[in-house]
Every structure is written in C-alpha cells, then in structure tokens.
Amino acid sequence: MSSKQDKSATKVINAGRAKQWTGSAVNPPVVRASTIIFDSVAQMQQASTKRADAAPFYGRRGTSTHFAFQAAITELQGGAGTALYPSGAAAISGALLSFLRAGDHLLMVDSVYEPTRELCDTLLQGFGIDTSYYDPLIGENITSLIRPNTRVIFMESPGSITMEVQDVPALCRAAKAHNIMTMLDNTWATPLLCDPFSMGIDIVIHAATKYIAGHSDVMLGTATASAAYWRQLQQHSYLLGQCTSPDDIYLASRGLRTLSVRLKQHQHNAATVAAWLATRPEVDHIRHPAFDTCPGNACFQRDFNGSNGLFSVVLKHGSRTAINAMLDSLQHFKMGFSWGGYESLILAVNNIDRIRTATQWDKSKPLLRLHIGLEDPEDLIADLSHGFAQFHAHQASI
C-alpha cells in the first residue's frame, strides 16, 4: 500500500498491494469464483453483513483479485471507492443509470465520446431522461442551461476527438451552487495526470481499456465516487449486474504498474511528432492539449501535470480519396477505434459536424486523430512523411 507522501510513480507501484490481497506474492493472485462457500451459518451471516466492503460473498461482488485492483484505483484517483465494469462504456452507463431517473435532466458536453451520446439519445431518452448538450468551453456560463430538474453535469476533458479541455473547476462550482452532481470521463488523463476530486468532481470514470491496462488486450471500466455518492454507485451498479473477469482485472493490475513510465514515453513521443506536424504545410493546427493551438490549453496548463500520446491534427484541406490513400500507405500507424496501448494508431474522423448539436464544426477541414505509441518517433515521422507524399499524389490526380 502506498503512502500519501509518495510520488505518483511510487504510488502506482505499491497501490493495492496490501498483504491481505497479495499474501507473500508480489502480485495479487487470480482468484476465479462464482460461488463462495462458508463453514457455518454464523460465518455466512457475517459475510453477508460485510458483502459491500471487500469481503468474499458471491463472485459477482468480486474476489480478492478485484478488491486489490479497486483499492489501487481508489488510492491513485482518490474518492471513497471504485466500482468495476466490463468496459468504459459500461462504466459511463452504469454511473449515469445509478443516479438518473425519469423526469431528470442531464447536461452532457458536446464533445463527448460518441457512444455516450448514443446512450443519451436512445436509452436514456427512452427512460424519460432529457439530455441537453453544452459547449465544452462554456465554463461558468453553464448556469444558463441549468433547469430545476437538472441532476447531473457530465464532462469529458479533453474531448476524445476534438480535444477541448474544459474548465472543470468552474463547472463544478456552478453545479454545487445548484446542488447538481458532476461526473467526469478522465480516461485521457488517467489517475496520474489530473486530480478531478480536488476540483470538485463527484464521480471519476475511466475506460481502463486504454492506458491503465495499456496493452490493447483488455476491456475494462472503472467509476470512483466521493463519499457522498459511493454507496449508491456501488449498490446500483451491482443491481445492474455489472461485473468483471478476474483474469482481465489481473492484466489491468499488471499493466497499472508500468503506467507512469509508459505515459512519460507516450508524452515525449507525441510531443515530438506533434511538433513536426505543426511545421507541415498541410496542417491547419494541432489539437494537442499541451499546445496553445488547442482550445482550453490554459485550463490544461492549470489543471494537468502532464500529457500522453493522444491528440488530433486539423488539415487545411484534403479529399476523402487523398486522405484514404495516406492512411492506407502507413506502415507503423494502424487504423483502429481505440487508443492507450503501446502501438500507434490513426483515424480520419469524417462525421464531427453530424455529432455536434451545441457547437459548430468546419467540415471542410479534415481531422486526423493520432495515438502515438512507444515506437521510435523518428520512424513515426518518416511514416507520416511518406503518407503525406501519397496524400499529395492522390490530391493532384483529382
């Protein structure tokens, strides 16, 4: 177990490694169980009274493998406790469904992860929960959108495509003034780069699929709550049937131990590639939160203590044919819908204007989202340079 005085790199090594979980081993063992058996009625009754407090009771409530990982995330992120889910999307839906009821109003950031928008516009709407989308840069002016029945303000900072960094403290102040709870998808920052609880957030959500697990082989989500909301989140997520595989938890726990060093390398590599891209004549601007061309950069400089490998680049122009030729020619950059693993990825995002309702997007300027992995950045730059050559060859042929 880590100490409050430890630096983050030390905490990430020791968090969740109390002897009650590991015994004499370095890592918590994988404990697979559905049924937990008891030697007496008294023992079973005692387990029942402690079933919500990291005590073996029934497999869906977790085993020591789960309890160790929950303790680790709670130590690193803060809060009173952490619920586990089979994916990041499940963590978002589980958190929202734990607190929203028919007739409630949800304020959702307009730059949100697309599956979250789909959840709001379909499932939540069908449950009688109304969603309004707001400009990610609205700050304290969010008060103009608050209704008497507004229950939750949901944030994602930076946005996972267009990378706007939100003024989280201002949004939290407005929420608390109106007795509204706040949730933040903190996947980009991980528990190491940002402390949302210190800014007033009530529930912090992670797609642990991404940097926490870190190796593109696990689907996992977490939601960590403050003391005021932990018990309701815990119980309602259990009632929704949310549970996770101990094998996936073990892989995520193992990935967690290298999170600090991986993030530093992702940050270095991405900054190198982004700086090179900023010099390219094809590029309109860089949407990397650490660059001053990214909306909300001042909030990033104030609220974050580092960056990672995920950013976007907006081109001045480019046909679909030219961009496809560029992407098809790349060797080190693969195309995939995730990020946070050790490999580099690239996506051309063509539908931003269709998934915005509170803000506008200039669809004439193509956007590429890049995740910079752990390869040598010189190789990645050479790959992109080759891609731009293909871009121009096919742009000229139109």
Backbone hydrogen bonds in HBPLUS format (Angstrom, degrees):
<---DONOR---> <-ACCEPTOR-->    atom                        ^
c    i                          cat <-CA-CA->   ^        H-A-AA   ^      H-
h    n   atom  resd res      DA  || num        DHA   H-A  angle D-A-AA Bond
n    s   type  num  typ     dist DA aas  dist angle  dist       angle   num
A0006-ASP N   A0003-SER O   3.08 MM   3  5.33 156.2  2.14 108.1 115.4     1
A0010-THR N   A0007-LYS O   3.02 MM   3  5.39 129.4  2.29 107.1 120.3     2
A0011-LYS N   A0007-LYS O   2.90 MM   4  6.19 159.4  1.94 154.7 161.6     3
A0012-VAL N   A0008-SER O   2.95 MM   4  6.09 159.2  1.99 153.8 157.4     4
A0013-ILE N   A0010-THR O   3.12 MM   3  5.32 139.2  2.30 101.8 113.2     5
A0014-ASN N   A0010-THR O   3.22 MM   4  6.51 151.5  2.30 149.6 157.1     6
A0015-ALA N   A0011-LYS O   2.79 MM   4  5.53 153.4  1.86 161.5 163.0     7
A0017-ARG N   A0014-ASN O   3.19 MM   3  5.65 142.7  2.33 145.4 140.0     8
A0021-TRP N   A0018-ALA O   2.89 MM   3  5.66 156.7  1.94 121.2 128.2     9
A0022-THR N   A0018-ALA O   3.14 MM   4  6.40 157.5  2.20 146.1 153.1    10
A0023-GLY N   A0019-LYS O   2.76 MM   4  4.70 153.7  1.83 126.5 133.6    11
A0025-ALA N   A0022-THR O   3.11 MM   3  5.35 157.3  2.17 130.9 129.1    12
A0059-GLY N   A0034-SER O   2.74 MM  25  4.03 159.9  1.78 145.8 138.8    13
A0044-MET N   A0040-SER O   3.02 MM   4  6.28 157.6  2.07 146.7 152.8    14
A0045-GLN N   A0041-VAL O   2.86 MM   4  6.10 156.7  1.91 153.0 159.3    15
A0046-GLN N   A0042-ALA O   2.92 MM   4  6.12 153.2  1.99 145.5 153.1    16
A0047-ALA N   A0043-GLN O   2.95 MM   4  6.19 157.1  2.00 146.4 152.4    17
A0048-SER N   A0044-MET O   2.96 MM   4  6.19 147.3  2.07 140.9 150.1    18
A0049-THR N   A0045-GLN O   3.12 MM   4  6.44 149.2  2.22 145.2 151.8    19
A0050-LYS N   A0047-ALA O   3.16 MM   3  5.16 133.6  2.38  95.4 108.1    20
A0051-ARG N   A0048-SER O   3.45 MM   3  5.09 169.6  2.47  99.5 101.5    21
A0053-ASP N   A0050-LYS O   2.89 MM   3  5.33 163.1  1.92 124.8 127.1    22
A0061-ARG N   A0058-TYR O   2.83 MM   3  5.59 147.6  1.94 125.4 134.7    23
A0062-GLY N   A0059-GLY O   2.95 MM   3  5.13 150.4  2.04 103.7 113.3    24
A0066-HIS N   A0063-THR O   2.99 MM   3  5.33 118.9  2.37 107.0 120.7    25
A0067-PHE N   A0063-THR O   2.95 MM   4  6.27 166.4  1.97 157.6 161.9    26
A0068-ALA N   A0064-SER O   3.01 MM   4  6.03 156.1  2.06 142.9 147.7    27
A0069-PHE N   A0065-THR O   3.39 MM   4  6.62 158.8  2.44 139.9 144.8    28
A0070-GLN N   A0066-HIS O   2.86 MM   4  6.11 165.3  1.88 162.0 166.5    29
A0071-ALA N   A0067-PHE O   2.96 MM   4  6.09 159.0  2.00 144.9 150.7    30
A0072-ALA N   A0068-ALA O   2.99 MM   4  6.23 150.1  2.08 141.2 149.7    31
A0073-ILE N   A0069-PHE O   2.98 MM   4  6.28 166.7  2.00 159.0 160.0    32
A0074-THR N   A0070-GLN O   2.98 MM   4  6.12 164.0  2.01 151.0 156.0    33
A0075-GLU N   A0071-ALA O   2.88 MM   4  6.01 155.4  1.94 146.3 153.2    34
A0076-LEU N   A0072-ALA O   2.98 MM   4  6.19 158.7  2.03 150.4 156.0    35
A0077-GLN N   A0073-ILE O   2.77 MM   4  5.81 167.8  1.79 156.0 159.7    36
A0078-GLY N   A0074-THR O   2.78 MM   4  5.07 143.1  1.92 130.5 140.7    37
A0080-ALA N   A0225-ALA O   2.70 MM 145  5.90 164.2  1.73 157.1 160.9    38
A0225-ALA N   A0081-GLY O   3.03 MM 144  5.89 152.4  2.11 164.1 172.0    39
A0083-ALA N   A0223-ALA O   2.86 MM 140  5.29 165.8  1.88 153.0 152.5    40
A0223-ALA N   A0083-ALA O   3.03 MM 140  5.29 147.6  2.13 146.0 151.0    41
A0085-TYR N   A0221-GLY O   2.88 MM 136  4.74 150.3  1.96 143.6 139.3    42
A0221-GLY N   A0085-TYR O   2.91 MM 136  4.74 154.8  1.97 135.1 131.0    43
A0091-ALA N   A0087-SER O   3.09 MM   4  6.39 144.1  2.23 139.3 148.8    44
A0091-ALA N   A0088-GLY O   3.09 MM   3  5.01 119.6  2.47  92.2 107.4    45
A0092-ILE N   A0088-GLY O   3.05 MM   4  6.42 153.6  2.12 150.1 156.6    46
A0093-SER N   A0089-ALA O   2.97 MM   4  6.24 173.0  1.98 154.1 155.6    47
A0094-GLY N   A0090-ALA O   2.73 MM   4  5.67 155.2  1.79 141.9 150.4    48
A0095-ALA N   A0091-ALA O   2.96 MM   4  5.99 156.1  2.02 140.5 146.4    49
A0096-LEU N   A0092-ILE O   3.00 MM   4  6.21 170.0  2.02 154.3 157.2    50
A0097-LEU N   A0093-SER O   2.86 MM   4  5.89 167.4  1.87 151.6 155.9    51
A0098-SER N   A0094-GLY O   3.10 MM   4  6.03 124.9  2.42 131.6 144.0    52
A0098-SER N   A0095-ALA O   3.25 MM   3  5.18 138.5  2.43  94.0 105.6    53
A0099-PHE N   A0096-LEU O   3.14 MM   3  5.64 158.0  2.19 111.1 117.6    54
A0100-LEU N   A0096-LEU O   2.96 MM   4  5.94 145.5  2.08 160.0 170.3    55
A0104-ASP N   A0101-ARG O   2.96 MM   3  5.63 155.7  2.02 146.1 147.0    56
A0103-GLY N   A0128-GLY O   2.80 MM  25  5.68 176.9  1.80 138.7 139.8    57
A0130-ASP N   A0104-ASP O   3.03 MM  26  6.39 152.4  2.11 167.7 162.4    58
A0105-HIS N   A0149-ASN O   2.93 MM  44  5.53 147.0  2.04 141.9 134.8    59
A0151-ARG N   A0105-HIS O   2.83 MM  46  5.81 162.8  1.86 159.3 159.5    60
A0106-LEU N   A0130-ASP O   2.76 MM  24  6.12 160.6  1.80 162.3 168.9    61
A0132-SER N   A0106-LEU O   2.90 MM  26  6.31 159.5  1.94 167.3 174.2    62
A0107-LEU N   A0152-VAL O   2.96 MM  45  6.27 173.5  1.97 163.4 165.5    63
A0154-PHE N   A0107-LEU O   2.82 MM  47  6.14 170.7  1.83 174.3 177.6    64
A0108-MET N   A0132-SER O   2.84 MM  24  6.09 166.4  1.86 160.6 165.1    65
A0134-TYR N   A0108-MET O   2.98 MM  26  6.25 145.1  2.10 143.1 150.6    66
A0112-VAL N   A0109-VAL O   3.29 MM   3  5.60 148.9  2.40 117.4 117.2    67
A0110-ASP N   A0134-TYR O   2.83 MM  24  5.31 154.2  1.90 162.9 154.1    68
A0116-THR N   A0113-TYR O   2.89 MM   3  5.55 135.7  2.09 121.5 133.5    69
A0117-ARG N   A0113-TYR O   3.36 MM   4  6.80 150.4  2.46 146.4 154.8    70
A0117-ARG N   A0114-GLU O   3.02 MM   3  5.12 117.0  2.43 101.1 116.4    71
A0118-GLU N   A0114-GLU O   3.01 MM   4  6.37 157.1  2.06 154.9 161.8    72
A0119-LEU N   A0115-PRO O   2.97 MM   4  6.17 149.2  2.06 139.7 147.6    73
A0120-CYS N   A0116-THR O   3.04 MM   4  6.35 158.7  2.09 148.9 153.6    74
A0121-ASP N   A0117-ARG O   2.92 MM   4  6.14 161.9  1.95 154.6 159.4    75
A0122-THR N   A0118-GLU O   3.06 MM   4  5.97 128.0  2.34 141.6 151.7    76
A0124-LEU N   A0119-LEU O   3.02 MM   5  6.26 172.4  2.03 160.6 163.0    77
A0125-GLN N   A0120-CYS O   3.21 MM   5  6.17 128.2  2.50 134.6 146.9    78
A0126-GLY N   A0122-THR O   2.92 MM   4  6.04 153.4  1.99 147.7 155.3    79
A0127-PHE N   A0123-LEU O   3.09 MM   4  6.39 130.3  2.35 140.4 153.8    80
A0127-PHE N   A0124-LEU O   3.02 MM   3  5.00 133.1  2.25  95.5 108.9    81
A0129-ILE N   A0124-LEU O   2.95 MM   5  5.22 161.6  1.98 150.2 147.1    82
A0128-GLY N   A0125-GLN O   3.01 MM   3  5.18 160.0  2.05 108.6 113.2    83
A0138-ILE N   A0135-ASP O   3.02 MM   3  5.25 156.6  2.08 125.7 123.4    84
A0141-ASN N   A0138-ILE O   3.24 MM   3  5.55 146.0  2.36 137.5 132.4    85
A0142-ILE N   A0139-GLY O   3.14 MM   3  6.09 155.4  2.20 126.5 128.9    86
A0143-THR N   A0140-GLU O   3.38 MM   3  6.46 177.5  2.39 125.5 125.3    87
A0144-SER N   A0141-ASN O   3.10 MM   3  5.92 161.6  2.14 122.2 125.5    88
A0145-LEU N   A0142-ILE O   2.90 MM   3  5.54 160.9  1.94 121.1 127.3    89
A0146-ILE N   A0143-THR O   3.31 MM   3  5.25 156.2  2.37 100.0 106.9    90
A0150-THR N   A0147-ARG O   3.12 MM   3  5.12 169.5  2.13 110.3 111.8    91
A0181-MET N   A0151-ARG O   3.17 MM  30  6.37 149.4  2.27 156.4 149.3    92
A0153-ILE N   A0181-MET O   2.98 MM  28  6.46 150.6  2.07 154.5 163.8    93
A0183-MET N   A0153-ILE O   3.02 MM  30  6.38 156.6  2.08 154.5 157.1    94
A0155-MET N   A0183-MET O   2.82 MM  28  6.14 152.4  1.90 145.8 155.1    95
A0185-ASP N   A0155-MET O   2.83 MM  30  6.23 161.3  1.87 149.6 153.4    96
A0159-GLY N   A0164-GLU O   3.06 MM   5  5.35 138.4  2.23 127.1 138.7    97
A0163-MET N   A0159-GLY O   3.02 MM   4  4.23 132.4  2.25 111.2 118.6    98
A0165-VAL N   A0295-PRO O   3.05 MM 130  6.42 161.7  2.08 141.0 146.1    99
A0171-LEU N   A0167-ASP O   3.12 MM   4  6.41 162.3  2.15 156.4 161.8   100
A0172-CYS N   A0168-VAL O   2.89 MM   4  6.08 157.4  1.94 157.8 164.4   101
A0173-ARG N   A0169-PRO O   2.92 MM   4  6.14 154.5  1.99 147.3 153.9   102
A0174-ALA N   A0170-ALA O   3.11 MM   4  6.36 162.1  2.14 149.0 153.1   103
A0175-ALA N   A0171-LEU O   2.97 MM   4  6.17 156.5  2.02 144.6 151.5   104
A0176-LYS N   A0172-CYS O   2.90 MM   4  6.08 168.5  1.91 155.2 157.3   105
A0177-ALA N   A0173-ARG O   3.05 MM   4  6.18 149.7  2.15 144.3 152.4   106
A0178-HIS N   A0175-ALA O   2.99 MM   3  5.31 142.9  2.14 104.1 115.1   107
A0180-ILE N   A0175-ALA O   2.85 MM   5  4.76 166.5  1.87 134.4 137.2   108
A0179-ASN N   A0176-LYS O   3.24 MM   3  4.80 169.7  2.25  99.5 101.6   109
A0202-ASP N   A0182-THR O   3.18 MM  20  5.26 143.4  2.32 119.6 130.3   110
A0203-ILE N   A0182-THR O   3.13 MM  21  6.52 140.8  2.29 145.6 156.4   111
A0184-LEU N   A0203-ILE O   2.97 MM  19  6.44 150.9  2.06 160.4 169.7   112
A0205-ILE N   A0184-LEU O   2.84 MM  21  6.01 171.2  1.85 164.1 163.3   113
A0186-ASN N   A0205-ILE O   2.80 MM  19  5.76 153.2  1.88 156.7 163.1   114
A0190-THR N   A0186-ASN O   3.07 MM   4  6.11 144.2  2.21 154.7 165.6   115
A0193-LEU N   A0189-ALA O   3.21 MM   4  4.93 144.1  2.35 137.6 142.9   116
A0305-ASN N   A0193-LEU O   3.05 MM 112  5.19 154.4  2.11 135.3 142.4   117
A0198-SER N   A0195-ASP O   3.22 MM   3  5.74 133.4  2.45 111.6 121.9   118
A0199-MET N   A0196-PRO O   2.95 MM   3  5.13 143.5  2.08 103.3 114.7   119
A0201-ILE N   A0196-PRO O   3.17 MM   5  5.47 163.6  2.20 142.0 137.1   120
A0200-GLY N   A0197-PHE O   3.13 MM   3  5.13 159.6  2.18 101.7 108.1   121
A0226-SER N   A0202-ASP O   2.91 MM  24  5.37 143.7  2.04 161.5 165.5   122
A0204-VAL N   A0224-THR O   2.81 MM  20  5.16 162.5  1.84 154.2 157.4   123
A0224-THR N   A0204-VAL O   2.79 MM  20  5.16 166.0  1.81 153.2 155.2   124
A0206-HIS N   A0222-THR O   2.92 MM  16  5.19 160.4  1.96 144.7 146.7   125
A0222-THR N   A0206-HIS O   2.93 MM  16  5.19 156.7  1.99 148.9 153.6   126
A0210-LYS N   A0207-ALA O   2.97 MM   3  5.93 166.5  1.99 127.7 129.6   127
A0208-ALA N   A0220-LEU O   2.86 MM  12  5.08 109.2  2.37 120.6 135.5   128
A0213-ALA N   A0208-ALA O   2.96 MM   5  5.83 148.1  2.06 156.4 161.0   129
A0209-THR N   A0220-LEU O   3.07 MM  11  4.96 125.0  2.38 149.9 135.0   130
A0214-GLY N   A0210-LYS O   2.82 MM   4  5.62 152.8  1.89 160.4 162.6   131
A0229-TYR N   A0226-SER O   3.06 MM   3  5.63 145.0  2.19 114.4 123.4   132
A0230-TRP N   A0226-SER O   2.95 MM   4  5.79 128.1  2.22 155.6 171.0   133
A0233-LEU N   A0229-TYR O   3.08 MM   4  6.21 165.3  2.10 157.0 161.6   134
A0234-GLN N   A0230-TRP O   2.85 MM   4  6.00 169.6  1.86 161.8 164.9   135
A0235-GLN N   A0231-ARG O   2.97 MM   4  6.06 171.9  1.98 149.6 151.9   136
A0236-HIS N   A0232-GLN O   2.93 MM   4  5.87 166.7  1.94 150.0 154.5   137
A0237-SER N   A0233-LEU O   2.98 MM   4  5.89 157.1  2.03 145.4 152.0   138
A0238-TYR N   A0234-GLN O   3.16 MM   4  6.31 150.9  2.25 140.2 148.0   139
A0239-LEU N   A0235-GLN O   2.93 MM   4  6.25 155.4  2.00 147.8 154.8   140
A0240-LEU N   A0236-HIS O   2.94 MM   4  6.17 137.6  2.12 141.4 152.5   141
A0242-GLN N   A0237-SER O   3.19 MM   5  5.78 160.9  2.23 165.6 159.9   142
A0241-GLY N   A0238-TYR O   2.91 MM   3  5.19 156.6  1.97 108.3 115.1   143
A0249-ILE N   A0245-SER O   3.00 MM   4  6.31 158.1  2.05 150.8 157.6   144
A0250-TYR N   A0246-PRO O   2.88 MM   4  6.03 152.1  1.96 140.9 148.2   145
A0251-LEU N   A0247-ASP O   3.12 MM   4  6.40 158.7  2.16 144.0 148.9   146
A0252-ALA N   A0248-ASP O   2.93 MM   4  6.21 157.8  1.98 150.2 156.5   147
A0253-SER N   A0249-ILE O   2.81 MM   4  6.02 155.8  1.87 150.4 157.4   148
A0254-ARG N   A0250-TYR O   2.94 MM   4  6.19 155.9  2.00 149.5 155.8   149
A0255-GLY N   A0251-LEU O   2.87 MM   4  6.10 157.9  1.92 146.7 153.3   150
A0256-LEU N   A0252-ALA O   2.87 MM   4  6.00 146.2  1.99 144.5 153.5   151
A0257-ARG N   A0254-ARG O   3.27 MM   3  5.67 140.2  2.44 105.5 114.4   152
A0258-THR N   A0255-GLY O   3.21 MM   3  5.86 151.4  2.29 116.8 123.3   153
A0259-LEU N   A0256-LEU O   3.07 MM   3  5.08 165.3  2.10 109.2 113.1   154
A0262-ARG N   A0258-THR O   2.94 MM   4  6.05 161.9  1.97 160.6 166.7   155
A0263-LEU N   A0259-LEU O   2.92 MM   4  6.00 166.0  1.94 154.0 157.4   156
A0264-LYS N   A0260-SER O   3.21 MM   4  6.43 157.8  2.26 144.9 150.4   157
A0265-GLN N   A0261-VAL O   3.19 MM   4  6.44 154.3  2.26 144.6 150.7   158
A0266-HIS N   A0262-ARG O   2.83 MM   4  6.10 163.8  1.85 158.3 163.5   159
A0267-GLN N   A0263-LEU O   2.80 MM   4  5.93 162.9  1.83 150.9 155.8   160
A0268-HIS N   A0264-LYS O   3.03 MM   4  6.21 162.3  2.06 142.2 146.7   161
A0269-ASN N   A0265-GLN O   2.90 MM   4  6.05 173.3  1.90 155.3 157.5   162
A0270-ALA N   A0266-HIS O   2.85 MM   4  5.92 166.1  1.87 153.3 157.8   163
A0271-ALA N   A0267-GLN O   2.94 MM   4  6.03 162.0  1.98 150.1 155.2   164
A0272-THR N   A0268-HIS O   3.08 MM   4  6.26 153.9  2.15 147.3 154.2   165
A0273-VAL N   A0269-ASN O   2.98 MM   4  6.27 164.0  2.00 153.2 157.1   166
A0274-ALA N   A0270-ALA O   2.77 MM   4  5.83 165.9  1.79 154.0 158.8   167
A0275-ALA N   A0271-ALA O   2.99 MM   4  5.97 155.9  2.04 138.6 145.0   168
A0276-TRP N   A0272-THR O   3.20 MM   4  6.42 151.5  2.28 140.4 147.7   169
A0277-LEU N   A0273-VAL O   2.89 MM   4  6.18 160.4  1.93 152.0 157.8   170
A0278-ALA N   A0274-ALA O   2.92 MM   4  6.13 147.3  2.03 146.6 155.2   171
A0279-THR N   A0276-TRP O   3.02 MM   3  5.46 151.7  2.10 109.9 118.4   172
A0280-ARG N   A0277-LEU O   2.97 MM   3  5.23 156.5  2.03 109.6 117.3   173
A0283-VAL N   A0280-ARG O   3.22 MM   3  5.60 157.2  2.28 110.5 117.0   174
A0316-LYS N   A0282-GLU O   2.87 MM  34  5.83 163.1  1.89 155.7 157.2   175
A0284-ASP N   A0314-VAL O   2.70 MM  30  5.45 151.1  1.78 141.4 150.7   176
A0285-HIS N   A0314-VAL O   3.27 MM  29  5.47 154.1  2.35 136.2 142.2   177
A0314-VAL N   A0285-HIS O   2.97 MM  29  5.47 174.1  1.97 173.9 173.6   178
A0287-ARG N   A0312-SER O   2.74 MM  25  4.93 160.1  1.77 149.6 150.4   179
A0312-SER N   A0287-ARG O   3.15 MM  25  4.93 172.6  2.16 121.9 123.9   180
A0291-PHE N   A0288-HIS O   2.72 MM   3  5.37 167.6  1.74 133.4 137.9   181
A0294-CYS N   A0291-PHE O   3.09 MM   3  5.76 166.1  2.11 122.2 124.8   182
A0297-ASN N   A0294-CYS O   3.10 MM   3  5.56 136.0  2.30 148.4 143.1   183
A0299-CYS N   A0296-GLY O   2.96 MM   3  5.34 124.6  2.27 108.4 122.2   184
A0300-PHE N   A0296-GLY O   3.08 MM   4  6.47 150.9  2.17 148.7 157.8   185
A0301-GLN N   A0297-ASN O   2.89 MM   4  6.20 161.3  1.93 155.9 159.5   186
A0302-ARG N   A0298-ALA O   3.14 MM   4  6.32 142.2  2.29 136.9 146.6   187
A0303-ASP N   A0299-CYS O   2.86 MM   4  5.90 160.7  1.90 154.0 158.5   188
A0304-PHE N   A0300-PHE O   3.02 MM   4  5.41 157.3  2.07 149.2 149.4   189
A0372-ILE N   A0309-GLY O   2.78 MM  63  4.64 168.2  1.79 130.4 133.1   190
A0311-PHE N   A0370-LEU O   3.10 MM  59  5.67 164.3  2.12 162.9 167.8   191
A0370-LEU N   A0311-PHE O   2.85 MM  59  5.67 164.4  1.88 166.7 171.9   192
A0313-VAL N   A0368-LEU O   2.80 MM  55  5.32 156.1  1.86 154.8 163.2   193
A0368-LEU N   A0313-VAL O   2.88 MM  55  5.32 169.4  1.90 159.0 162.0   194
A0315-LEU N   A0366-PRO O   2.82 MM  51  5.35 165.0  1.84 160.0 164.8   195
A0323-ILE N   A0319-SER O   3.04 MM   4  6.29 164.8  2.07 152.8 156.9   196
A0324-ASN N   A0320-ARG O   2.87 MM   4  5.99 159.6  1.91 147.7 153.9   197
A0325-ALA N   A0321-THR O   2.98 MM   4  6.17 154.7  2.04 144.8 151.8   198
A0326-MET N   A0322-ALA O   3.00 MM   4  6.25 152.6  2.08 143.8 151.2   199
A0327-LEU N   A0323-ILE O   2.96 MM   4  6.25 168.6  1.98 157.3 158.7   200
A0328-ASP N   A0324-ASN O   2.85 MM   4  5.97 161.3  1.89 151.1 156.9   201
A0329-SER N   A0325-ALA O   3.19 MM   4  6.20 133.8  2.42 137.2 147.1   202
A0329-SER N   A0326-MET O   3.18 MM   3  5.38 137.4  2.37  99.8 111.3   203
A0330-LEU N   A0327-LEU O   3.30 MM   3  5.52 156.7  2.35 106.5 113.0   204
A0334-LYS N   A0344-SER O   3.14 MM  10  6.42 173.0  2.15 136.6 135.9   205
A0346-ILE N   A0334-LYS O   2.85 MM  12  6.13 141.2  2.00 154.9 161.4   206
A0374-LEU N   A0342-TYR O   2.87 MM  32  5.38 164.9  1.90 147.3 142.7   207
A0345-LEU N   A0371-HIS O   2.91 MM  26  4.98 149.3  2.00 134.1 144.1   208
A0371-HIS N   A0345-LEU O   2.89 MM  26  4.98 165.5  1.91 138.4 140.1   209
A0347-LEU N   A0369-ARG O   2.91 MM  22  5.21 146.8  2.02 147.2 156.5   210
A0369-ARG N   A0347-LEU O   2.82 MM  22  5.21 156.6  1.88 150.5 157.4   211
A0349-VAL N   A0367-LEU O   3.05 MM  18  5.73 164.8  2.07 157.3 162.2   212
A0354-ARG N   A0351-ASN O   2.95 MM   3  5.31 138.9  2.12 107.7 119.9   213
A0355-ILE N   A0352-ILE O   3.06 MM   3  5.32 153.1  2.14 108.1 116.3   214
A0365-LYS N   A0362-ASP O   3.29 MM   3  6.10 170.1  2.30 120.0 122.8   215
A0379-ASP N   A0376-ASP O   2.99 MM   3  5.52 129.9  2.25 113.2 125.1   216
A0380-LEU N   A0376-ASP O   3.29 MM   4  6.69 152.4  2.37 146.5 154.6   217
A0381-ILE N   A0377-PRO O   2.88 MM   4  6.08 156.8  1.93 150.1 155.7   218
A0382-ALA N   A0378-GLU O   3.03 MM   4  6.20 157.8  2.08 141.7 147.7   219
A0383-ASP N   A0379-ASP O   2.99 MM   4  6.17 148.9  2.09 140.3 148.9   220
A0384-LEU N   A0380-LEU O   2.96 MM   4  6.26 159.6  2.01 149.7 154.2   221
A0385-SER N   A0381-ILE O   2.85 MM   4  6.04 154.9  1.91 149.6 157.3   222
A0386-HIS N   A0382-ALA O   3.04 MM   4  6.25 158.5  2.09 145.0 149.8   223
A0387-GLY N   A0383-ASP O   2.97 MM   4  6.25 151.6  2.05 141.8 150.6   224
A0388-PHE N   A0384-LEU O   2.84 MM   4  6.16 152.5  1.91 152.3 158.4   225
A0389-ALA N   A0385-SER O   3.15 MM   4  6.46 147.3  2.26 142.6 151.2   226
A0390-GLN N   A0386-HIS O   3.17 MM   4  6.57 151.9  2.26 147.5 154.4   227
A0391-PHE N   A0387-GLY O   2.87 MM   4  6.16 147.7  1.98 144.5 154.9   228
A0392-HIS N   A0388-PHE O   2.95 MM   4  6.23 158.2  2.00 151.6 154.4   229
A0393-ALA N   A0389-ALA O   3.03 MM   4  6.24 156.0  2.09 144.1 151.1   230
A0394-HIS N   A0390-GLN O   3.09 MM   4  6.25 158.0  2.14 149.1 153.1   231
A0395-GLN N   A0391-PHE O   2.89 MM   4  5.99 142.0  2.03 141.8 153.7   232
A0396-ALA N   A0392-HIS O   2.93 MM   4  5.96 159.9  1.97 148.3 152.2   233
A0398-ILE N   A0395-GLN O   3.37 MM   3  5.68 163.0  2.40 106.3 111.2   234
